[in-house]
Amino acid sequence: MTTDGRWSTWSSWSICGPDCKYHKRRTCTNPPPTNGGRPCQGKDIMTTNCTGGLCRDVETDNEKYKN
């Protein structure tokens, strides 16, 4: 029997990373596609800024203080 893949529920948001973004994921495992079934459509990750655009560029800041 052919079974099309379906998405799992989204994970919780991750903590705010050093890239000033957080992420949540889902997997194509509810159920996974089998016997020639179609894979899930869409993205498996969602990313958004977690600082409201206020994140500083650490590399740029470090360059300012090298000399």
PDBQT receptor file of N, H, CA, C and O in Angstrom, charges set to zero:
ATOM      1  N   MET A   1       0.840  -1.183   0.000  1.00  0.00    +0.000 N 
ATOM      2  CA  MET A   1       0.000   0.000   0.000  1.00  0.00    +0.000 C 
ATOM      3  C   MET A   1       0.886   1.248   0.000  1.00  0.00    +0.000 C 
ATOM      4  O   MET A   1       1.851   1.328   0.761  1.00  0.00    +0.000 OA
ATOM      5  N   THR A   2       0.561   2.212  -0.845  1.00  0.00    +0.000 N 
ATOM      6  H   THR A   2      -0.222   2.147  -1.464  1.00  0.00    +0.000 HD
ATOM      7  CA  THR A   2       1.305   3.467  -0.929  1.00  0.00    +0.000 C 
ATOM      8  C   THR A   2       0.855   4.401   0.188  1.00  0.00    +0.000 C 
ATOM      9  O   THR A   2      -0.340   4.588   0.418  1.00  0.00    +0.000 OA
ATOM     10  N   THR A   3       1.829   4.981   0.873  1.00  0.00    +0.000 N 
ATOM     11  H   THR A   3       2.799   4.829   0.686  1.00  0.00    +0.000 HD
ATOM     12  CA  THR A   3       1.520   5.945   1.929  1.00  0.00    +0.000 C 
ATOM     13  C   THR A   3       2.298   7.220   1.666  1.00  0.00    +0.000 C 
ATOM     14  O   THR A   3       3.526   7.196   1.585  1.00  0.00    +0.000 OA
ATOM     15  N   ASP A   4       1.586   8.338   1.532  1.00  0.00    +0.000 N 
ATOM     16  H   ASP A   4       0.588   8.357   1.598  1.00  0.00    +0.000 HD
ATOM     17  CA  ASP A   4       2.234   9.644   1.391  1.00  0.00    +0.000 C 
ATOM     18  C   ASP A   4       2.766  10.086   2.753  1.00  0.00    +0.000 C 
ATOM     19  O   ASP A   4       2.170   9.805   3.792  1.00  0.00    +0.000 OA
ATOM     20  N   GLY A   5       3.894  10.781   2.720  1.00  0.00    +0.000 N 
ATOM     21  H   GLY A   5       4.378  11.009   1.876  1.00  0.00    +0.000 HD
ATOM     22  CA  GLY A   5       4.459  11.308   3.957  1.00  0.00    +0.000 C 
ATOM     23  C   GLY A   5       3.639  12.466   4.489  1.00  0.00    +0.000 C 
ATOM     24  O   GLY A   5       3.041  13.231   3.731  1.00  0.00    +0.000 OA
ATOM     25  N   ARG A   6       3.624  12.576   5.786  1.00  0.00    +0.000 N 
ATOM     26  H   ARG A   6       4.110  11.955   6.402  1.00  0.00    +0.000 HD
ATOM     27  CA  ARG A   6       2.963  13.708   6.457  1.00  0.00    +0.000 C 
ATOM     28  C   ARG A   6       3.898  14.246   7.527  1.00  0.00    +0.000 C 
ATOM     29  O   ARG A   6       4.676  13.509   8.131  1.00  0.00    +0.000 OA
ATOM     30  N   TRP A   7       3.799  15.554   7.745  1.00  0.00    +0.000 N 
ATOM     31  H   TRP A   7       3.167  16.154   7.254  1.00  0.00    +0.000 HD
ATOM     32  CA  TRP A   7       4.689  16.217   8.703  1.00  0.00    +0.000 C 
ATOM     33  C   TRP A   7       4.324  15.867  10.148  1.00  0.00    +0.000 C 
ATOM     34  O   TRP A   7       3.158  15.661  10.484  1.00  0.00    +0.000 OA
ATOM     35  N   SER A   8       5.355  15.807  10.984  1.00  0.00    +0.000 N 
ATOM     36  H   SER A   8       6.302  15.974  10.711  1.00  0.00    +0.000 HD
ATOM     37  CA  SER A   8       5.160  15.766  12.430  1.00  0.00    +0.000 C 
ATOM     38  C   SER A   8       4.773  17.173  12.879  1.00  0.00    +0.000 C 
ATOM     39  O   SER A   8       4.761  18.103  12.073  1.00  0.00    +0.000 OA
ATOM     40  N   THR A   9       4.463  17.326  14.142  1.00  0.00    +0.000 N 
ATOM     41  H   THR A   9       4.473  16.570  14.797  1.00  0.00    +0.000 HD
ATOM     42  CA  THR A   9       4.218  18.674  14.659  1.00  0.00    +0.000 C 
ATOM     43  C   THR A   9       5.560  19.405  14.749  1.00  0.00    +0.000 C 
ATOM     44  O   THR A   9       6.615  18.775  14.804  1.00  0.00    +0.000 OA
ATOM     45  N   TRP A  10       5.509  20.725  14.762  1.00  0.00    +0.000 N 
ATOM     46  H   TRP A  10       4.652  21.237  14.717  1.00  0.00    +0.000 HD
ATOM     47  CA  TRP A  10       6.729  21.531  14.883  1.00  0.00    +0.000 C 
ATOM     48  C   TRP A  10       7.312  21.339  16.278  1.00  0.00    +0.000 C 
ATOM     49  O   TRP A  10       6.583  21.187  17.258  1.00  0.00    +0.000 OA
ATOM     50  N   SER A  11       8.629  21.350  16.346  1.00  0.00    +0.000 N 
ATOM     51  H   SER A  11       9.221  21.473  15.550  1.00  0.00    +0.000 HD
ATOM     52  CA  SER A  11       9.312  21.336  17.644  1.00  0.00    +0.000 C 
ATOM     53  C   SER A  11       9.095  22.696  18.312  1.00  0.00    +0.000 C 
ATOM     54  O   SER A  11       8.541  23.616  17.711  1.00  0.00    +0.000 OA
ATOM     55  N   SER A  12       9.535  22.803  19.547  1.00  0.00    +0.000 N 
ATOM     56  H   SER A  12       9.985  22.055  20.035  1.00  0.00    +0.000 HD
ATOM     57  CA  SER A  12       9.544  24.106  20.214  1.00  0.00    +0.000 C 
ATOM     58  C   SER A  12      10.639  24.957  19.586  1.00  0.00    +0.000 C 
ATOM     59  O   SER A  12      11.534  24.430  18.926  1.00  0.00    +0.000 OA
ATOM     60  N   TRP A  13      10.575  26.272  19.787  1.00  0.00    +0.000 N 
ATOM     61  H   TRP A  13       9.848  26.701  20.324  1.00  0.00    +0.000 HD
ATOM     62  CA  TRP A  13      11.640  27.146  19.297  1.00  0.00    +0.000 C 
ATOM     63  C   TRP A  13      12.917  26.842  20.060  1.00  0.00    +0.000 C 
ATOM     64  O   TRP A  13      12.883  26.577  21.262  1.00  0.00    +0.000 OA
ATOM     65  N   SER A  14      14.043  26.880  19.360  1.00  0.00    +0.000 N 
ATOM     66  H   SER A  14      14.071  27.095  18.384  1.00  0.00    +0.000 HD
ATOM     67  CA  SER A  14      15.351  26.710  19.995  1.00  0.00    +0.000 C 
ATOM     68  C   SER A  14      15.668  27.956  20.821  1.00  0.00    +0.000 C 
ATOM     69  O   SER A  14      14.936  28.945  20.779  1.00  0.00    +0.000 OA
ATOM     70  N   ILE A  15      16.764  27.895  21.570  1.00  0.00    +0.000 N 
ATOM     71  H   ILE A  15      17.359  27.092  21.604  1.00  0.00    +0.000 HD
ATOM     72  CA  ILE A  15      17.230  29.105  22.250  1.00  0.00    +0.000 C 
ATOM     73  C   ILE A  15      17.812  30.042  21.188  1.00  0.00    +0.000 C 
ATOM     74  O   ILE A  15      18.137  29.608  20.083  1.00  0.00    +0.000 OA
ATOM     75  N   CYS A  16      17.939  31.299  21.518  1.00  0.00    +0.000 N 
ATOM     76  H   CYS A  16      17.675  31.652  22.416  1.00  0.00    +0.000 HD
ATOM     77  CA  CYS A  16      18.510  32.272  20.591  1.00  0.00    +0.000 C 
ATOM     78  C   CYS A  16      19.984  31.964  20.399  1.00  0.00    +0.000 C 
ATOM     79  O   CYS A  16      20.754  31.994  21.359  1.00  0.00    +0.000 OA
ATOM     80  N   GLY A  17      20.384  31.669  19.171  1.00  0.00    +0.000 N 
ATOM     81  H   GLY A  17      19.758  31.645  18.391  1.00  0.00    +0.000 HD
ATOM     82  CA  GLY A  17      21.747  31.264  18.879  1.00  0.00    +0.000 C 
ATOM     83  C   GLY A  17      22.677  32.433  18.659  1.00  0.00    +0.000 C 
ATOM     84  O   GLY A  17      22.235  33.582  18.648  1.00  0.00    +0.000 OA
ATOM     85  N   PRO A  18      23.967  32.161  18.483  1.00  0.00    +0.000 N 
ATOM     86  CA  PRO A  18      24.952  33.209  18.247  1.00  0.00    +0.000 C 
ATOM     87  C   PRO A  18      24.711  33.958  16.935  1.00  0.00    +0.000 C 
ATOM     88  O   PRO A  18      25.244  35.049  16.731  1.00  0.00    +0.000 OA
ATOM     89  N   ASP A  19      23.909  33.369  16.052  1.00  0.00    +0.000 N 
ATOM     90  H   ASP A  19      23.477  32.483  16.218  1.00  0.00    +0.000 HD
ATOM     91  CA  ASP A  19      23.550  34.053  14.805  1.00  0.00    +0.000 C 
ATOM     92  C   ASP A  19      22.309  34.927  14.991  1.00  0.00    +0.000 C 
ATOM     93  O   ASP A  19      21.784  35.478  14.023  1.00  0.00    +0.000 OA
ATOM     94  N   CYS A  20      21.837  35.054  16.251  1.00  0.00    +0.000 N 
ATOM     95  H   CYS A  20      22.263  34.607  17.037  1.00  0.00    +0.000 HD
ATOM     96  CA  CYS A  20      20.672  35.871  16.609  1.00  0.00    +0.000 C 
ATOM     97  C   CYS A  20      19.393  35.364  15.944  1.00  0.00    +0.000 C 
ATOM     98  O   CYS A  20      18.501  36.141  15.603  1.00  0.00    +0.000 OA
ATOM     99  N   LYS A  21      19.327  34.081  15.773  1.00  0.00    +0.000 N 
ATOM    100  H   LYS A  21      20.052  33.450  16.050  1.00  0.00    +0.000 HD
ATOM    101  CA  LYS A  21      18.130  33.467  15.208  1.00  0.00    +0.000 C 
ATOM    102  C   LYS A  21      17.734  32.282  16.069  1.00  0.00    +0.000 C 
ATOM    103  O   LYS A  21      18.567  31.659  16.726  1.00  0.00    +0.000 OA
ATOM    104  N   TYR A  22      16.444  31.988  16.048  1.00  0.00    +0.000 N 
ATOM    105  H   TYR A  22      15.767  32.495  15.514  1.00  0.00    +0.000 HD
ATOM    106  CA  TYR A  22      16.022  30.725  16.629  1.00  0.00    +0.000 C 
ATOM    107  C   TYR A  22      15.276  29.938  15.580  1.00  0.00    +0.000 C 
ATOM    108  O   TYR A  22      14.792  30.487  14.590  1.00  0.00    +0.000 OA
ATOM    109  N   HIS A  23      15.192  28.633  15.812  1.00  0.00    +0.000 N 
ATOM    110  H   HIS A  23      15.586  28.187  16.616  1.00  0.00    +0.000 HD
ATOM    111  CA  HIS A  23      14.694  27.710  14.804  1.00  0.00    +0.000 C 
ATOM    112  C   HIS A  23      13.705  26.745  15.436  1.00  0.00    +0.000 C 
ATOM    113  O   HIS A  23      13.744  26.485  16.638  1.00  0.00    +0.000 OA
ATOM    114  N   LYS A  24      12.828  26.228  14.610  1.00  0.00    +0.000 N 
ATOM    115  H   LYS A  24      12.796  26.440  13.633  1.00  0.00    +0.000 HD
ATOM    116  CA  LYS A  24      12.050  25.064  14.997  1.00  0.00    +0.000 C 
ATOM    117  C   LYS A  24      11.978  24.146  13.792  1.00  0.00    +0.000 C 
ATOM    118  O   LYS A  24      12.053  24.597  12.649  1.00  0.00    +0.000 OA
ATOM    119  N   ARG A  25      11.833  22.856  14.055  1.00  0.00    +0.000 N 
ATOM    120  H   ARG A  25      11.773  22.490  14.984  1.00  0.00    +0.000 HD
ATOM    121  CA  ARG A  25      11.895  21.841  13.006  1.00  0.00    +0.000 C 
ATOM    122  C   ARG A  25      10.687  20.920  13.064  1.00  0.00    +0.000 C 
ATOM    123  O   ARG A  25       9.969  20.839  14.061  1.00  0.00    +0.000 OA
ATOM    124  N   ARG A  26      10.503  20.235  11.953  1.00  0.00    +0.000 N 
ATOM    125  H   ARG A  26      11.086  20.301  11.144  1.00  0.00    +0.000 HD
ATOM    126  CA  ARG A  26       9.531  19.145  11.884  1.00  0.00    +0.000 C 
ATOM    127  C   ARG A  26      10.110  18.087  10.957  1.00  0.00    +0.000 C 
ATOM    128  O   ARG A  26      11.013  18.371  10.170  1.00  0.00    +0.000 OA
ATOM    129  N   THR A  27       9.600  16.883  11.049  1.00  0.00    +0.000 N 
ATOM    130  H   THR A  27       8.867  16.651  11.689  1.00  0.00    +0.000 HD
ATOM    131  CA  THR A  27      10.118  15.794  10.226  1.00  0.00    +0.000 C 
ATOM    132  C   THR A  27       8.974  15.146   9.446  1.00  0.00    +0.000 C 
ATOM    133  O   THR A  27       7.810  15.215   9.840  1.00  0.00    +0.000 OA
ATOM    134  N   CYS A  28       9.331  14.532   8.357  1.00  0.00    +0.000 N 
ATOM    135  H   CYS A  28      10.277  14.476   8.037  1.00  0.00    +0.000 HD
ATOM    136  CA  CYS A  28       8.350  13.861   7.495  1.00  0.00    +0.000 C 
ATOM    137  C   CYS A  28       8.226  12.407   7.957  1.00  0.00    +0.000 C 
ATOM    138  O   CYS A  28       8.617  11.477   7.252  1.00  0.00    +0.000 OA
ATOM    139  N   THR A  29       7.675  12.241   9.149  1.00  0.00    +0.000 N 
ATOM    140  H   THR A  29       7.357  12.997   9.721  1.00  0.00    +0.000 HD
ATOM    141  CA  THR A  29       7.650  10.920   9.768  1.00  0.00    +0.000 C 
ATOM    142  C   THR A  29       6.299  10.566  10.376  1.00  0.00    +0.000 C 
ATOM    143  O   THR A  29       6.227   9.671  11.218  1.00  0.00    +0.000 OA
ATOM    144  N   ASN A  30       5.239  11.235   9.979  1.00  0.00    +0.000 N 
ATOM    145  H   ASN A  30       5.297  11.962   9.295  1.00  0.00    +0.000 HD
ATOM    146  CA  ASN A  30       3.948  11.044  10.646  1.00  0.00    +0.000 C 
ATOM    147  C   ASN A  30       2.825  10.730   9.665  1.00  0.00    +0.000 C 
ATOM    148  O   ASN A  30       1.829  11.453   9.679  1.00  0.00    +0.000 OA
ATOM    149  N   PRO A  31       2.905   9.748   8.848  1.00  0.00    +0.000 N 
ATOM    150  CA  PRO A  31       3.936   8.718   8.697  1.00  0.00    +0.000 C 
ATOM    151  C   PRO A  31       4.946   9.122   7.640  1.00  0.00    +0.000 C 
ATOM    152  O   PRO A  31       4.727  10.085   6.905  1.00  0.00    +0.000 OA
ATOM    153  N   PRO A  32       6.047   8.394   7.557  1.00  0.00    +0.000 N 
ATOM    154  CA  PRO A  32       6.990   8.639   6.458  1.00  0.00    +0.000 C 
ATOM    155  C   PRO A  32       6.410   8.082   5.158  1.00  0.00    +0.000 C 
ATOM    156  O   PRO A  32       5.561   7.191   5.191  1.00  0.00    +0.000 OA
ATOM    157  N   PRO A  33       6.859   8.596   4.022  1.00  0.00    +0.000 N 
ATOM    158  CA  PRO A  33       6.386   8.021   2.756  1.00  0.00    +0.000 C 
ATOM    159  C   PRO A  33       6.906   6.583   2.587  1.00  0.00    +0.000 C 
ATOM    160  O   PRO A  33       8.065   6.289   2.878  1.00  0.00    +0.000 OA
ATOM    161  N   THR A  34       6.036   5.716   2.121  1.00  0.00    +0.000 N 
ATOM    162  H   THR A  34       5.094   5.955   1.885  1.00  0.00    +0.000 HD
ATOM    163  CA  THR A  34       6.443   4.329   1.888  1.00  0.00    +0.000 C 
ATOM    164  C   THR A  34       5.866   3.828   0.571  1.00  0.00    +0.000 C 
ATOM    165  O   THR A  34       4.854   4.335   0.088  1.00  0.00    +0.000 OA
ATOM    166  N   ASN A  35       6.515   2.842   0.007  1.00  0.00    +0.000 N 
ATOM    167  H   ASN A  35       7.338   2.430   0.399  1.00  0.00    +0.000 HD
ATOM    168  CA  ASN A  35       6.052   2.168  -1.207  1.00  0.00    +0.000 C 
ATOM    169  C   ASN A  35       5.739   3.136  -2.346  1.00  0.00    +0.000 C 
ATOM    170  O   ASN A  35       4.732   2.993  -3.039  1.00  0.00    +0.000 OA
ATOM    171  N   GLY A  36       6.616   4.120  -2.527  1.00  0.00    +0.000 N 
ATOM    172  H   GLY A  36       7.434   4.236  -1.964  1.00  0.00    +0.000 HD
ATOM    173  CA  GLY A  36       6.425   5.068  -3.616  1.00  0.00    +0.000 C 
ATOM    174  C   GLY A  36       5.520   6.240  -3.275  1.00  0.00    +0.000 C 
ATOM    175  O   GLY A  36       5.150   7.011  -4.160  1.00  0.00    +0.000 OA
ATOM    176  N   GLY A  37       5.160   6.384  -2.008  1.00  0.00    +0.000 N 
ATOM    177  H   GLY A  37       5.461   5.758  -1.289  1.00  0.00    +0.000 HD
ATOM    178  CA  GLY A  37       4.335   7.524  -1.590  1.00  0.00    +0.000 C 
ATOM    179  C   GLY A  37       5.079   8.836  -1.739  1.00  0.00    +0.000 C 
ATOM    180  O   GLY A  37       6.308   8.861  -1.795  1.00  0.00    +0.000 OA
ATOM    181  N   ARG A  38       4.342   9.908  -1.803  1.00  0.00    +0.000 N 
ATOM    182  H   ARG A  38       3.343   9.888  -1.758  1.00  0.00    +0.000 HD
ATOM    183  CA  ARG A  38       4.943  11.236  -1.988  1.00  0.00    +0.000 C 
ATOM    184  C   ARG A  38       5.603  11.741  -0.712  1.00  0.00    +0.000 C 
ATOM    185  O   ARG A  38       5.091  11.532   0.388  1.00  0.00    +0.000 OA
ATOM    186  N   PRO A  39       6.748  12.411  -0.869  1.00  0.00    +0.000 N 
ATOM    187  CA  PRO A  39       7.380  13.030   0.299  1.00  0.00    +0.000 C 
ATOM    188  C   PRO A  39       6.567  14.249   0.746  1.00  0.00    +0.000 C 
ATOM    189  O   PRO A  39       5.735  14.767   0.001  1.00  0.00    +0.000 OA
ATOM    190  N   CYS A  40       6.822  14.683   1.953  1.00  0.00    +0.000 N 
ATOM    191  H   CYS A  40       7.498  14.262   2.558  1.00  0.00    +0.000 HD
ATOM    192  CA  CYS A  40       6.146  15.879   2.472  1.00  0.00    +0.000 C 
ATOM    193  C   CYS A  40       6.522  17.089   1.629  1.00  0.00    +0.000 C 
ATOM    194  O   CYS A  40       7.646  17.183   1.137  1.00  0.00    +0.000 OA
ATOM    195  N   GLN A  41       5.599  17.998   1.465  1.00  0.00    +0.000 N 
ATOM    196  H   GLN A  41       4.686  17.921   1.865  1.00  0.00    +0.000 HD
ATOM    197  CA  GLN A  41       5.835  19.230   0.731  1.00  0.00    +0.000 C 
ATOM    198  C   GLN A  41       6.097  20.354   1.727  1.00  0.00    +0.000 C 
ATOM    199  O   GLN A  41       5.509  20.381   2.808  1.00  0.00    +0.000 OA
ATOM    200  N   GLY A  42       6.968  21.269   1.365  1.00  0.00    +0.000 N 
ATOM    201  H   GLY A  42       7.446  21.246   0.487  1.00  0.00    +0.000 HD
ATOM    202  CA  GLY A  42       7.253  22.413   2.225  1.00  0.00    +0.000 C 
ATOM    203  C   GLY A  42       8.572  22.258   2.957  1.00  0.00    +0.000 C 
ATOM    204  O   GLY A  42       9.334  21.324   2.706  1.00  0.00    +0.000 OA
ATOM    205  N   LYS A  43       8.827  23.175   3.854  1.00  0.00    +0.000 N 
ATOM    206  H   LYS A  43       8.208  23.934   4.058  1.00  0.00    +0.000 HD
ATOM    207  CA  LYS A  43      10.105  23.234   4.559  1.00  0.00    +0.000 C 
ATOM    208  C   LYS A  43      10.037  22.462   5.869  1.00  0.00    +0.000 C 
ATOM    209  O   LYS A  43       8.980  22.326   6.485  1.00  0.00    +0.000 OA
ATOM    210  N   ASP A  44      11.209  21.960   6.274  1.00  0.00    +0.000 N 
ATOM    211  H   ASP A  44      12.067  22.070   5.773  1.00  0.00    +0.000 HD
ATOM    212  CA  ASP A  44      11.278  21.237   7.537  1.00  0.00    +0.000 C 
ATOM    213  C   ASP A  44      11.877  22.090   8.659  1.00  0.00    +0.000 C 
ATOM    214  O   ASP A  44      12.031  21.617   9.786  1.00  0.00    +0.000 OA
ATOM    215  N   ILE A  45      12.213  23.346   8.349  1.00  0.00    +0.000 N 
ATOM    216  H   ILE A  45      12.087  23.730   7.434  1.00  0.00    +0.000 HD
ATOM    217  CA  ILE A  45      12.770  24.238   9.364  1.00  0.00    +0.000 C 
ATOM    218  C   ILE A  45      12.177  25.627   9.196  1.00  0.00    +0.000 C 
ATOM    219  O   ILE A  45      11.958  26.096   8.079  1.00  0.00    +0.000 OA
ATOM    220  N   MET A  46      11.923  26.271  10.313  1.00  0.00    +0.000 N 
ATOM    221  H   MET A  46      12.101  25.891  11.221  1.00  0.00    +0.000 HD
ATOM    222  CA  MET A  46      11.443  27.650  10.323  1.00  0.00    +0.000 C 
ATOM    223  C   MET A  46      12.451  28.453  11.149  1.00  0.00    +0.000 C 
ATOM    224  O   MET A  46      12.821  28.041  12.248  1.00  0.00    +0.000 OA
ATOM    225  N   THR A  47      12.889  29.581  10.630  1.00  0.00    +0.000 N 
ATOM    226  H   THR A  47      12.588  29.916   9.737  1.00  0.00    +0.000 HD
ATOM    227  CA  THR A  47      13.908  30.403  11.285  1.00  0.00    +0.000 C 
ATOM    228  C   THR A  47      13.409  31.830  11.379  1.00  0.00    +0.000 C 
ATOM    229  O   THR A  47      12.797  32.346  10.444  1.00  0.00    +0.000 OA
ATOM    230  N   THR A  48      13.670  32.460  12.497  1.00  0.00    +0.000 N 
ATOM    231  H   THR A  48      14.167  32.041  13.257  1.00  0.00    +0.000 HD
ATOM    232  CA  THR A  48      13.310  33.866  12.653  1.00  0.00    +0.000 C 
ATOM    233  C   THR A  48      14.317  34.559  13.565  1.00  0.00    +0.000 C 
ATOM    234  O   THR A  48      15.005  33.911  14.354  1.00  0.00    +0.000 OA
ATOM    235  N   ASN A  49      14.393  35.857  13.450  1.00  0.00    +0.000 N 
ATOM    236  H   ASN A  49      13.835  36.383  12.809  1.00  0.00    +0.000 HD
ATOM    237  CA  ASN A  49      15.290  36.656  14.281  1.00  0.00    +0.000 C 
ATOM    238  C   ASN A  49      14.746  36.682  15.700  1.00  0.00    +0.000 C 
ATOM    239  O   ASN A  49      13.544  36.858  15.898  1.00  0.00    +0.000 OA
ATOM    240  N   CYS A  50      15.606  36.509  16.681  1.00  0.00    +0.000 N 
ATOM    241  H   CYS A  50      16.582  36.365  16.520  1.00  0.00    +0.000 HD
ATOM    242  CA  CYS A  50      15.138  36.473  18.072  1.00  0.00    +0.000 C 
ATOM    243  C   CYS A  50      15.557  37.702  18.869  1.00  0.00    +0.000 C 
ATOM    244  O   CYS A  50      15.434  37.719  20.094  1.00  0.00    +0.000 OA
ATOM    245  N   THR A  51      16.049  38.728  18.185  1.00  0.00    +0.000 N 
ATOM    246  H   THR A  51      16.149  38.715  17.190  1.00  0.00    +0.000 HD
ATOM    247  CA  THR A  51      16.470  39.924  18.916  1.00  0.00    +0.000 C 
ATOM    248  C   THR A  51      15.794  41.186  18.389  1.00  0.00    +0.000 C 
ATOM    249  O   THR A  51      16.160  42.296  18.775  1.00  0.00    +0.000 OA
ATOM    250  N   GLY A  52      14.823  41.019  17.521  1.00  0.00    +0.000 N 
ATOM    251  H   GLY A  52      14.526  40.117  17.208  1.00  0.00    +0.000 HD
ATOM    252  CA  GLY A  52      14.150  42.188  16.968  1.00  0.00    +0.000 C 
ATOM    253  C   GLY A  52      15.068  43.047  16.119  1.00  0.00    +0.000 C 
ATOM    254  O   GLY A  52      14.848  44.252  15.996  1.00  0.00    +0.000 OA
ATOM    255  N   GLY A  53      16.105  42.438  15.525  1.00  0.00    +0.000 N 
ATOM    256  H   GLY A  53      16.284  41.459  15.625  1.00  0.00    +0.000 HD
ATOM    257  CA  GLY A  53      17.025  43.181  14.673  1.00  0.00    +0.000 C 
ATOM    258  C   GLY A  53      18.108  43.924  15.443  1.00  0.00    +0.000 C 
ATOM    259  O   GLY A  53      18.834  44.732  14.864  1.00  0.00    +0.000 OA
ATOM    260  N   LEU A  54      18.224  43.661  16.736  1.00  0.00    +0.000 N 
ATOM    261  H   LEU A  54      17.635  43.005  17.207  1.00  0.00    +0.000 HD
ATOM    262  CA  LEU A  54      19.185  44.390  17.566  1.00  0.00    +0.000 C 
ATOM    263  C   LEU A  54      20.498  43.649  17.756  1.00  0.00    +0.000 C 
ATOM    264  O   LEU A  54      21.345  44.093  18.531  1.00  0.00    +0.000 OA
ATOM    265  N   CYS A  55      20.683  42.544  17.076  1.00  0.00    +0.000 N 
ATOM    266  H   CYS A  55      19.995  42.184  16.446  1.00  0.00    +0.000 HD
ATOM    267  CA  CYS A  55      21.901  41.752  17.237  1.00  0.00    +0.000 C 
ATOM    268  C   CYS A  55      23.083  42.500  16.649  1.00  0.00    +0.000 C 
ATOM    269  O   CYS A  55      23.000  43.052  15.552  1.00  0.00    +0.000 OA
ATOM    270  N   ARG A  56      24.195  42.516  17.395  1.00  0.00    +0.000 N 
ATOM    271  H   ARG A  56      24.263  42.068  18.286  1.00  0.00    +0.000 HD
ATOM    272  CA  ARG A  56      25.402  43.169  16.905  1.00  0.00    +0.000 C 
ATOM    273  C   ARG A  56      26.241  42.181  16.138  1.00  0.00    +0.000 C 
ATOM    274  O   ARG A  56      26.220  40.986  16.431  1.00  0.00    +0.000 OA
ATOM    275  N   ASP A  57      26.963  42.652  15.180  1.00  0.00    +0.000 N 
ATOM    276  H   ASP A  57      26.980  43.623  14.941  1.00  0.00    +0.000 HD
ATOM    277  CA  ASP A  57      27.886  41.828  14.413  1.00  0.00    +0.000 C 
ATOM    278  C   ASP A  57      29.172  41.706  15.220  1.00  0.00    +0.000 C 
ATOM    279  O   ASP A  57      29.959  42.651  15.271  1.00  0.00    +0.000 OA
ATOM    280  N   VAL A  58      29.397  40.564  15.846  1.00  0.00    +0.000 N 
ATOM    281  H   VAL A  58      28.758  39.796  15.804  1.00  0.00    +0.000 HD
ATOM    282  CA  VAL A  58      30.533  40.365  16.743  1.00  0.00    +0.000 C 
ATOM    283  C   VAL A  58      31.847  40.545  15.997  1.00  0.00    +0.000 C 
ATOM    284  O   VAL A  58      32.772  41.154  16.536  1.00  0.00    +0.000 OA
ATOM    285  N   GLU A  59      31.959  40.035  14.774  1.00  0.00    +0.000 N 
ATOM    286  H   GLU A  59      31.209  39.540  14.336  1.00  0.00    +0.000 HD
ATOM    287  CA  GLU A  59      33.217  40.185  14.026  1.00  0.00    +0.000 C 
ATOM    288  C   GLU A  59      33.538  41.645  13.782  1.00  0.00    +0.000 C 
ATOM    289  O   GLU A  59      34.690  42.054  13.924  1.00  0.00    +0.000 OA
ATOM    290  N   THR A  60      32.546  42.437  13.419  1.00  0.00    +0.000 N 
ATOM    291  H   THR A  60      31.610  42.104  13.303  1.00  0.00    +0.000 HD
ATOM    292  CA  THR A  60      32.762  43.869  13.187  1.00  0.00    +0.000 C 
ATOM    293  C   THR A  60      33.199  44.543  14.485  1.00  0.00    +0.000 C 
ATOM    294  O   THR A  60      34.109  45.372  14.476  1.00  0.00    +0.000 OA
ATOM    295  N   ASP A  61      32.563  44.198  15.591  1.00  0.00    +0.000 N 
ATOM    296  H   ASP A  61      31.824  43.524  15.599  1.00  0.00    +0.000 HD
ATOM    297  CA  ASP A  61      32.940  44.786  16.881  1.00  0.00    +0.000 C 
ATOM    298  C   ASP A  61      34.378  44.409  17.236  1.00  0.00    +0.000 C 
ATOM    299  O   ASP A  61      35.126  45.251  17.734  1.00  0.00    +0.000 OA
ATOM    300  N   ASN A  62      34.775  43.169  16.989  1.00  0.00    +0.000 N 
ATOM    301  H   ASN A  62      34.168  42.486  16.584  1.00  0.00    +0.000 HD
ATOM    302  CA  ASN A  62      36.141  42.740  17.299  1.00  0.00    +0.000 C 
ATOM    303  C   ASN A  62      37.161  43.497  16.447  1.00  0.00    +0.000 C 
ATOM    304  O   ASN A  62      38.246  43.819  16.932  1.00  0.00    +0.000 OA
ATOM    305  N   GLU A  63      36.837  43.782  15.205  1.00  0.00    +0.000 N 
ATOM    306  H   GLU A  63      35.955  43.521  14.810  1.00  0.00    +0.000 HD
ATOM    307  CA  GLU A  63      37.756  44.526  14.329  1.00  0.00    +0.000 C 
ATOM    308  C   GLU A  63      37.985  45.924  14.883  1.00  0.00    +0.000 C 
ATOM    309  O   GLU A  63      39.092  46.449  14.767  1.00  0.00    +0.000 OA
ATOM    310  N   LYS A  64      36.965  46.546  15.486  1.00  0.00    +0.000 N 
ATOM    311  H   LYS A  64      36.066  46.119  15.580  1.00  0.00    +0.000 HD
ATOM    312  CA  LYS A  64      37.085  47.898  16.026  1.00  0.00    +0.000 C 
ATOM    313  C   LYS A  64      38.130  47.959  17.141  1.00  0.00    +0.000 C 
ATOM    314  O   LYS A  64      38.810  48.972  17.308  1.00  0.00    +0.000 OA
ATOM    315  N   TYR A  65      38.253  46.868  17.902  1.00  0.00    +0.000 N 
ATOM    316  H   TYR A  65      37.701  46.045  17.766  1.00  0.00    +0.000 HD
ATOM    317  CA  TYR A  65      39.101  46.897  19.077  1.00  0.00    +0.000 C 
ATOM    318  C   TYR A  65      40.455  46.219  18.896  1.00  0.00    +0.000 C 
ATOM    319  O   TYR A  65      41.185  46.032  19.870  1.00  0.00    +0.000 OA
ATOM    320  N   LYS A  66      40.801  45.851  17.668  1.00  0.00    +0.000 N 
ATOM    321  H   LYS A  66      40.208  46.003  16.876  1.00  0.00    +0.000 HD
ATOM    322  CA  LYS A  66      42.081  45.193  17.429  1.00  0.00    +0.000 C 
ATOM    323  C   LYS A  66      43.255  46.144  17.633  1.00  0.00    +0.000 C 
ATOM    324  O   LYS A  66      44.301  45.721  18.125  1.00  0.00    +0.000 OA
ATOM    325  N   ASN A  67      43.114  47.392  17.276  1.00  0.00    +0.000 N 
ATOM    326  H   ASN A  67      42.264  47.736  16.877  1.00  0.00    +0.000 HD
ATOM    327  CA  ASN A  67      44.236  48.339  17.353  1.00  0.00    +0.000 C 
ATOM    328  C   ASN A  67      44.195  49.123  18.641  1.00  0.00    +0.000 C 
ATOM    329  O   ASN A  67      45.060  49.967  18.879  1.00  0.00    +0.000 OA
TER     330      ASN A  67
